[in-house]
Amino acid sequence: AQVSGPAAGLALLDGVDVAHRADAVRAHLLEEAGRAAEAREFYLRAAARTGSGPERRYLQAKADRLSGDPTT
């Protein structure tokens, strides 16, 4: 994705489902592509699917940063 751009990375993720990690990668690539609302949805989905508390908080914070709410 870094060489070919976020759209190429997103295309590679189609059909891949490795729990929350694919959602987190998709969120990052969507964010890189300037698609913040979609990125936020996938960060939240990844946060809901992980079993790790620290990882959940990290992903939630990434989603909150994209919410457009300056208080988050």
DODO-417051 format. One record per atom (N, C-alpha, C): residue number from 1; atom name; residue in three letters; z, x, y. Coordinates in nm, 4 decimals. Example, Ala and Ser with C-alpha at 12.3 -4.5 7.8 and 13.67 -1.06 7.14 Angstrom:
# residues 2
+-----+-------+---------+----------+----------+----------+
: num : atomo : residuo :        z :        x :        y :
+-----+-------+---------+----------+----------+----------+
:   1 :     N :     ala :   0.7800 :   1.3190 :  -0.5690 :
:   1 :    CA :     ala :   0.7800 :   1.2300 :  -0.4500 :
:   1 :     C :     ala :   0.7800 :   1.3200 :  -0.3300 :
:   2 :     N :     ser :   0.7080 :   1.2850 :  -0.2250 :
:   2 :    CA :     ser :   0.7140 :   1.3670 :  -0.1060 :
:   2 :     C :     ser :   0.7870 :   1.2900 :   0.0030 :
+-----+-------+---------+----------+----------+----------+
This chain:
# residues 72
+-----+-------+---------+----------+----------+----------+
: num : atomo : residuo :        z :        x :        y :
+-----+-------+---------+----------+----------+----------+
:   1 :     N :     ala :   0.0000 :   0.0821 :  -0.1197 :
:   1 :    CA :     ala :   0.0000 :   0.0000 :   0.0000 :
:   1 :     C :     ala :   0.0000 :   0.0862 :   0.1256 :
:   2 :     N :     gln :   0.0647 :   0.2019 :   0.1192 :
:   2 :    CA :     gln :   0.0672 :   0.2877 :   0.2369 :
:   2 :     C :     gln :  -0.0708 :   0.3453 :   0.2662 :
:   3 :     N :     val :  -0.1513 :   0.3664 :   0.1634 :
:   3 :    CA :     val :  -0.2849 :   0.4223 :   0.1818 :
:   3 :     C :     val :  -0.3853 :   0.3134 :   0.2154 :
:   4 :     N :     ser :  -0.3809 :   0.2032 :   0.1415 :
:   4 :    CA :     ser :  -0.4807 :   0.0967 :   0.1560 :
:   4 :     C :     ser :  -0.4350 :  -0.0182 :   0.2442 :
:   5 :     N :     gly :  -0.3092 :  -0.0179 :   0.2857 :
:   5 :    CA :     gly :  -0.2575 :  -0.1233 :   0.3720 :
:   5 :     C :     gly :  -0.1805 :  -0.2292 :   0.2958 :
:   6 :     N :     pro :  -0.1030 :  -0.3097 :   0.3687 :
:   6 :    CA :     pro :  -0.0181 :  -0.4095 :   0.3048 :
:   6 :     C :     pro :  -0.0957 :  -0.5161 :   0.2290 :
:   7 :     N :     ala :  -0.2153 :  -0.5510 :   0.2744 :
:   7 :    CA :     ala :  -0.2931 :  -0.6542 :   0.2044 :
:   7 :     C :     ala :  -0.3274 :  -0.6086 :   0.0629 :
:   8 :     N :     ala :  -0.3605 :  -0.4812 :   0.0465 :
:   8 :    CA :     ala :  -0.3914 :  -0.4291 :  -0.0870 :
:   8 :     C :     ala :  -0.2678 :  -0.4324 :  -0.1760 :
:   9 :     N :     gly :  -0.1532 :  -0.3988 :  -0.1203 :
:   9 :    CA :     gly :  -0.0290 :  -0.4046 :  -0.1967 :
:   9 :     C :     gly :   0.0056 :  -0.5460 :  -0.2375 :
:  10 :     N :     leu :  -0.0156 :  -0.6412 :  -0.1474 :
:  10 :    CA :     leu :   0.0109 :  -0.7817 :  -0.1796 :
:  10 :     C :     leu :  -0.0799 :  -0.8288 :  -0.2920 :
:  11 :     N :     ala :  -0.2058 :  -0.7867 :  -0.2910 :
:  11 :    CA :     ala :  -0.2992 :  -0.8259 :  -0.3965 :
:  11 :     C :     ala :  -0.2536 :  -0.7713 :  -0.5314 :
:  12 :     N :     leu :  -0.1995 :  -0.6505 :  -0.5337 :
:  12 :    CA :     leu :  -0.1511 :  -0.5922 :  -0.6586 :
:  12 :     C :     leu :  -0.0301 :  -0.6671 :  -0.7142 :
:  13 :     N :     leu :   0.0485 :  -0.7271 :  -0.6263 :
:  13 :    CA :     leu :   0.1687 :  -0.7980 :  -0.6710 :
:  13 :     C :     leu :   0.1395 :  -0.9359 :  -0.7297 :
:  14 :     N :     asp :   0.0217 :  -0.9903 :  -0.7016 :
:  14 :    CA :     asp :  -0.0121 :  -1.1215 :  -0.7569 :
:  14 :     C :     asp :  -0.0035 :  -1.1153 :  -0.9088 :
:  15 :     N :     gly :   0.0697 :  -1.2061 :  -0.9663 :
:  15 :    CA :     gly :   0.0834 :  -1.2110 :  -1.1111 :
:  15 :     C :     gly :   0.1942 :  -1.1230 :  -1.1661 :
:  16 :     N :     val :   0.2610 :  -1.0470 :  -1.0813 :
:  16 :    CA :     val :   0.3704 :  -0.9609 :  -1.1258 :
:  16 :     C :     val :   0.5017 :  -1.0313 :  -1.0951 :
:  17 :     N :     asp :   0.5873 :  -1.0399 :  -1.1932 :
:  17 :    CA :     asp :   0.7187 :  -1.1003 :  -1.1694 :
:  17 :     C :     asp :   0.8239 :  -1.0179 :  -1.2418 :
:  18 :     N :     val :   0.8867 :  -0.9289 :  -1.1700 :
:  18 :    CA :     val :   0.9953 :  -0.8495 :  -1.2260 :
:  18 :     C :     val :   1.1228 :  -0.8839 :  -1.1491 :
:  19 :     N :     ala :   1.1570 :  -1.0102 :  -1.1586 :
:  19 :    CA :     ala :   1.2761 :  -1.0640 :  -1.0936 :
:  19 :     C :     ala :   1.2715 :  -1.0408 :  -0.9431 :
:  20 :     N :     his :   1.3831 :  -1.0033 :  -0.8873 :
:  20 :    CA :     his :   1.3947 :  -0.9954 :  -0.7419 :
:  20 :     C :     his :   1.3196 :  -0.8774 :  -0.6817 :
:  21 :     N :     arg :   1.2937 :  -0.7759 :  -0.7599 :
:  21 :    CA :     arg :   1.2298 :  -0.6562 :  -0.7030 :
:  21 :     C :     arg :   1.0887 :  -0.6846 :  -0.6516 :
:  22 :     N :     ala :   1.0121 :  -0.7619 :  -0.7257 :
:  22 :    CA :     ala :   0.8771 :  -0.7971 :  -0.6790 :
:  22 :     C :     ala :   0.8857 :  -0.8787 :  -0.5504 :
:  23 :     N :     asp :   0.9844 :  -0.9678 :  -0.5426 :
:  23 :    CA :     asp :   1.0021 :  -1.0470 :  -0.4207 :
:  23 :     C :     asp :   1.0375 :  -0.9573 :  -0.3023 :
:  24 :     N :     ala :   1.1227 :  -0.8575 :  -0.3255 :
:  24 :    CA :     ala :   1.1620 :  -0.7666 :  -0.2180 :
:  24 :     C :     ala :   1.0434 :  -0.6827 :  -0.1709 :
:  25 :     N :     val :   0.9629 :  -0.6350 :  -0.2650 :
:  25 :    CA :     val :   0.8444 :  -0.5567 :  -0.2281 :
:  25 :     C :     val :   0.7460 :  -0.6447 :  -0.1522 :
:  26 :     N :     arg :   0.7248 :  -0.7662 :  -0.2016 :
:  26 :    CA :     arg :   0.6336 :  -0.8585 :  -0.1336 :
:  26 :     C :     arg :   0.6837 :  -0.8855 :   0.0092 :
:  27 :     N :     ala :   0.8141 :  -0.9056 :   0.0245 :
:  27 :    CA :     ala :   0.8715 :  -0.9295 :   0.1574 :
:  27 :     C :     ala :   0.8436 :  -0.8118 :   0.2500 :
:  28 :     N :     his :   0.8647 :  -0.6914 :   0.1997 :
:  28 :    CA :     his :   0.8406 :  -0.5721 :   0.2813 :
:  28 :     C :     his :   0.6941 :  -0.5631 :   0.3239 :
:  29 :     N :     leu :   0.6032 :  -0.5866 :   0.2305 :
:  29 :    CA :     leu :   0.4607 :  -0.5784 :   0.2625 :
:  29 :     C :     leu :   0.4192 :  -0.6881 :   0.3604 :
:  30 :     N :     leu :   0.4742 :  -0.8072 :   0.3435 :
:  30 :    CA :     leu :   0.4452 :  -0.9147 :   0.4385 :
:  30 :     C :     leu :   0.4964 :  -0.8786 :   0.5780 :
:  31 :     N :     glu :   0.6146 :  -0.8185 :   0.5821 :
:  31 :    CA :     glu :   0.6691 :  -0.7747 :   0.7108 :
:  31 :     C :     glu :   0.5774 :  -0.6695 :   0.7734 :
:  32 :     N :     glu :   0.5314 :  -0.5742 :   0.6937 :
:  32 :    CA :     glu :   0.4400 :  -0.4706 :   0.7430 :
:  32 :     C :     glu :   0.3094 :  -0.5314 :   0.7942 :
:  33 :     N :     ala :   0.2675 :  -0.6416 :   0.7326 :
:  33 :    CA :     ala :   0.1435 :  -0.7088 :   0.7719 :
:  33 :     C :     ala :   0.1627 :  -0.8001 :   0.8925 :
:  34 :     N :     gly :   0.2857 :  -0.8081 :   0.9441 :
:  34 :    CA :     gly :   0.3123 :  -0.8909 :   1.0610 :
:  34 :     C :     gly :   0.3348 :  -1.0371 :   1.0284 :
:  35 :     N :     arg :   0.3630 :  -1.0665 :   0.9030 :
:  35 :    CA :     arg :   0.3826 :  -1.2048 :   0.8587 :
:  35 :     C :     arg :   0.5325 :  -1.2293 :   0.8370 :
:  36 :     N :     ala :   0.6066 :  -1.2285 :   0.9487 :
:  36 :    CA :     ala :   0.7529 :  -1.2299 :   0.9455 :
:  36 :     C :     ala :   0.8114 :  -1.3529 :   0.8776 :
:  37 :     N :     ala :   0.7586 :  -1.4704 :   0.9042 :
:  37 :    CA :     ala :   0.8154 :  -1.5923 :   0.8448 :
:  37 :     C :     ala :   0.8036 :  -1.5886 :   0.6930 :
:  38 :     N :     glu :   0.6889 :  -1.5456 :   0.6432 :
:  38 :    CA :     glu :   0.6706 :  -1.5355 :   0.4981 :
:  38 :     C :     glu :   0.7588 :  -1.4254 :   0.4405 :
:  39 :     N :     ala :   0.7696 :  -1.3143 :   0.5121 :
:  39 :    CA :     ala :   0.8548 :  -1.2045 :   0.4670 :
:  39 :     C :     ala :   0.9988 :  -1.2522 :   0.4537 :
:  40 :     N :     arg :   1.0446 :  -1.3268 :   0.5517 :
:  40 :    CA :     arg :   1.1819 :  -1.3775 :   0.5486 :
:  40 :     C :     arg :   1.2054 :  -1.4633 :   0.4252 :
:  41 :     N :     glu :   1.1103 :  -1.5493 :   0.3924 :
:  41 :    CA :     glu :   1.1238 :  -1.6346 :   0.2737 :
:  41 :     C :     glu :   1.1405 :  -1.5509 :   0.1472 :
:  42 :     N :     phe :   1.0625 :  -1.4441 :   0.1351 :
:  42 :    CA :     phe :   1.0705 :  -1.3617 :   0.0149 :
:  42 :     C :     phe :   1.1957 :  -1.2747 :   0.0131 :
:  43 :     N :     tyr :   1.2449 :  -1.2300 :   0.1302 :
:  43 :    CA :     tyr :   1.3731 :  -1.1592 :   0.1322 :
:  43 :     C :     tyr :   1.4844 :  -1.2526 :   0.0845 :
:  44 :     N :     leu :   1.4809 :  -1.3773 :   0.1303 :
:  44 :    CA :     leu :   1.5825 :  -1.4738 :   0.0877 :
:  44 :     C :     leu :   1.5717 :  -1.5031 :  -0.0617 :
:  45 :     N :     arg :   1.4509 :  -1.5158 :  -0.1115 :
:  45 :    CA :     arg :   1.4299 :  -1.5399 :  -0.2546 :
:  45 :     C :     arg :   1.4826 :  -1.4220 :  -0.3363 :
:  46 :     N :     ala :   1.4518 :  -1.3005 :  -0.2921 :
:  46 :    CA :     ala :   1.5007 :  -1.1816 :  -0.3624 :
:  46 :     C :     ala :   1.6531 :  -1.1769 :  -0.3594 :
:  47 :     N :     ala :   1.7118 :  -1.2085 :  -0.2451 :
:  47 :    CA :     ala :   1.8576 :  -1.2080 :  -0.2329 :
:  47 :     C :     ala :   1.9210 :  -1.3078 :  -0.3283 :
:  48 :     N :     ala :   1.8589 :  -1.4228 :  -0.3434 :
:  48 :    CA :     ala :   1.9131 :  -1.5261 :  -0.4323 :
:  48 :     C :     ala :   1.9006 :  -1.4871 :  -0.5792 :
:  49 :     N :     arg :   1.8048 :  -1.4023 :  -0.6119 :
:  49 :    CA :     arg :   1.7774 :  -1.3688 :  -0.7518 :
:  49 :     C :     arg :   1.8491 :  -1.2435 :  -0.8013 :
:  50 :     N :     thr :   1.9010 :  -1.1604 :  -0.7109 :
:  50 :    CA :     thr :   1.9659 :  -1.0374 :  -0.7557 :
:  50 :     C :     thr :   2.1084 :  -1.0647 :  -0.8026 :
:  51 :     N :     gly :   2.1547 :  -0.9838 :  -0.8947 :
:  51 :    CA :     gly :   2.2921 :  -0.9953 :  -0.9424 :
:  51 :     C :     gly :   2.3859 :  -0.8981 :  -0.8727 :
:  52 :     N :     ser :   2.3330 :  -0.8179 :  -0.7822 :
:  52 :    CA :     ser :   2.4111 :  -0.7150 :  -0.7138 :
:  52 :     C :     ser :   2.4558 :  -0.7640 :  -0.5761 :
:  53 :     N :     gly :   2.5861 :  -0.7629 :  -0.5532 :
:  53 :    CA :     gly :   2.6392 :  -0.8045 :  -0.4239 :
:  53 :     C :     gly :   2.5881 :  -0.7207 :  -0.3078 :
:  54 :     N :     pro :   2.5956 :  -0.5869 :  -0.3177 :
:  54 :    CA :     pro :   2.5444 :  -0.5048 :  -0.2076 :
:  54 :     C :     pro :   2.3952 :  -0.5257 :  -0.1825 :
:  55 :     N :     glu :   2.3185 :  -0.5396 :  -0.2898 :
:  55 :    CA :     glu :   2.1750 :  -0.5624 :  -0.2727 :
:  55 :     C :     glu :   2.1492 :  -0.6985 :  -0.2088 :
:  56 :     N :     arg :   2.2266 :  -0.7989 :  -0.2486 :
:  56 :    CA :     arg :   2.2129 :  -0.9326 :  -0.1903 :
:  56 :     C :     arg :   2.2396 :  -0.9282 :  -0.0404 :
:  57 :     N :     arg :   2.3460 :  -0.8577 :  -0.0014 :
:  57 :    CA :     arg :   2.3794 :  -0.8483 :   0.1412 :
:  57 :     C :     arg :   2.2700 :  -0.7744 :   0.2189 :
:  58 :     N :     tyr :   2.2153 :  -0.6698 :   0.1601 :
:  58 :    CA :     tyr :   2.1076 :  -0.5948 :   0.2248 :
:  58 :     C :     tyr :   1.9850 :  -0.6837 :   0.2455 :
:  59 :     N :     leu :   1.9443 :  -0.7545 :   0.1404 :
:  59 :    CA :     leu :   1.8262 :  -0.8408 :   0.1493 :
:  59 :     C :     leu :   1.8496 :  -0.9561 :   0.2466 :
:  60 :     N :     gln :   1.9702 :  -1.0100 :   0.2462 :
:  60 :    CA :     gln :   2.0047 :  -1.1170 :   0.3403 :
:  60 :     C :     gln :   1.9966 :  -1.0656 :   0.4839 :
:  61 :     N :     ala :   2.0449 :  -0.9434 :   0.5053 :
:  61 :    CA :     ala :   2.0389 :  -0.8844 :   0.6395 :
:  61 :     C :     ala :   1.8942 :  -0.8643 :   0.6844 :
:  62 :     N :     lys :   1.8076 :  -0.8226 :   0.5913 :
:  62 :    CA :     lys :   1.6654 :  -0.8074 :   0.6241 :
:  62 :     C :     lys :   1.6069 :  -0.9427 :   0.6642 :
:  63 :     N :     ala :   1.6419 :  -1.0476 :   0.5912 :
:  63 :    CA :     ala :   1.5930 :  -1.1819 :   0.6230 :
:  63 :     C :     ala :   1.6473 :  -1.2283 :   0.7574 :
:  64 :     N :     asp :   1.7749 :  -1.2047 :   0.7802 :
:  64 :    CA :     asp :   1.8370 :  -1.2467 :   0.9059 :
:  64 :     C :     asp :   1.7706 :  -1.1792 :   1.0255 :
:  65 :     N :     arg :   1.7337 :  -1.0536 :   1.0093 :
:  65 :    CA :     arg :   1.6693 :  -0.9793 :   1.1174 :
:  65 :     C :     arg :   1.5355 :  -1.0419 :   1.1554 :
:  66 :     N :     leu :   1.4721 :  -1.1097 :   1.0604 :
:  66 :    CA :     leu :   1.3422 :  -1.1726 :   1.0856 :
:  66 :     C :     leu :   1.3542 :  -1.3184 :   1.1289 :
:  67 :     N :     ser :   1.4762 :  -1.3681 :   1.1406 :
:  67 :    CA :     ser :   1.4957 :  -1.5103 :   1.1692 :
:  67 :     C :     ser :   1.4582 :  -1.5483 :   1.3119 :
:  68 :     N :     gly :   1.4523 :  -1.4500 :   1.4005 :
:  68 :    CA :     gly :   1.4231 :  -1.4813 :   1.5397 :
:  68 :     C :     gly :   1.5461 :  -1.5231 :   1.6170 :
:  69 :     N :     asp :   1.6600 :  -1.5287 :   1.5490 :
:  69 :    CA :     asp :   1.7858 :  -1.5655 :   1.6129 :
:  69 :     C :     asp :   1.8550 :  -1.4369 :   1.6581 :
:  70 :     N :     pro :   1.8712 :  -1.4158 :   1.7875 :
:  70 :    CA :     pro :   1.9300 :  -1.2906 :   1.8361 :
:  70 :     C :     pro :   2.0759 :  -1.2723 :   1.7974 :
:  71 :     N :     thr :   2.1429 :  -1.3754 :   1.7471 :
:  71 :    CA :     thr :   2.2835 :  -1.3630 :   1.7094 :
:  71 :     C :     thr :   2.2997 :  -1.3125 :   1.5675 :
:  72 :     N :     thr :   2.1901 :  -1.2982 :   1.4915 :
:  72 :    CA :     thr :   2.2029 :  -1.2517 :   1.3527 :
:  72 :     C :     thr :   2.1653 :  -1.1075 :   1.3406 :
+-----+-------+---------+----------+----------+----------+
